[in-house]
Structures are given as structure tokens and as C-alpha cells.
């Protein structure tokens, strides 16, 4: 699922969403977290609110609690 398309539909009034990487997907975001890579570089914006919203959606997609995604991002582990 493309992050930018989902985000713009879900949060149409957030103009920062226009700057999201159009190639980024939730699958790629999960891989980025798993590999300890810079997720802000991957998604194309350095906005913690957007990051939190994406983590919430990712947690729904992979069937885990948000806190699992967040902690894995902090330590760079396996979230999927």
C-alpha cells in the first residue's frame, strides 16, 4: 500500500503529506524499521506527527500494538 496515497486520503488537510515520498509503501516502512534505517529519509518528511500516524496504520496492517512498532523503531528490530 502506497503511503502517500493512503495518507492524503486519510488526512487531506495536512499539506505536509504532499511532500511524502510517492514511492514509499508500508511494506518498505516495515523493512526500514527492521533494518534500523532512517525512516524519515524513507518517507520523505521529518514530521513526528506523520511518523506516528504511519506507525499506527502499520501496526494495524501487521496486527500488533502501536507500542511494538514504536519500540522496534527505537531499537531497530523486527516488527513484522
Buried (B, 14 or more C-beta within 10 A) or exposed (E): EBBBEBBBEEBEEBEBBEBBBEEBBBBBBBBBBBEEBEBBEBBBBEBEEBBEBBBEBBBEBBEBEBEBBBEBBEEEEEBB
